[in-house]
């Protein structure tokens, strides 16, 4: 795997999701009832077939994300005393609902990225996950540094694995598209000569963004109403009752 910084990999993933609402079709979809499904001809139809069964928090194409897995993540995070105090407080139900939507957002985004890696002919392997973890450990100052950072941020191993899979997927997609374009990555930038605040993507990152935008536009993403709804404008799961994202 060609070395690539974690910051750029995460930037590419976040950028593609933030760009999902750039076109009019995404804005129109955000205004639709979340139980409506868009047919091939652009029409919508309401019905129970557009809903997910209880026990399924979301589906990304053919992949289902179980409600139990999301609640397990919430329960694991609730082991943190500070978060537990929030969840048990007077606004605990609201806090838990928002946390569930946030975790489900991560899971949906990871599924999109992993499917993109498959479509690019570069599926994420155990070796890729191990390499991604090595990168994070190196930036954290070693395994102990990563453990300390995870504890400070309340990050569980399962949630870390979601992030690792996302990072590895973006790296694999990048390498596959670079190879197809004949780009050996020799002109890749690093945090030493640019920064995410510059707001400019390299040609390599632009290819990744365009590829993933095509993937997500062709993917049927559904969220159980108990968890909220998928907002194409922000690339996030909005908790029940939340307003649409900007432009929605």
Secondary structure, DSSP 8 states (H G I E B T S, - for coil): -----HHHHHHHHHHHHHGGGSSHHHHHHHHS-TTEEE-TTS-EEESGGGS--TTEEEEETTEEEEHHHHHHHHHHHTTSHHHHHHHHSTTHHHHHHHHHHHHHHHHHHHHHHHHHHHHTT----HHHHHHHHHHHHHHHTSHHHHHHHHHHHT--HHHHHHHHHHHHHHHHHHHHHHHHHT--STT---TTT--GGG----HHHHHHHHHHHHHHHTS-EEE-TTT-EEETTTTEEE-TT----TT-
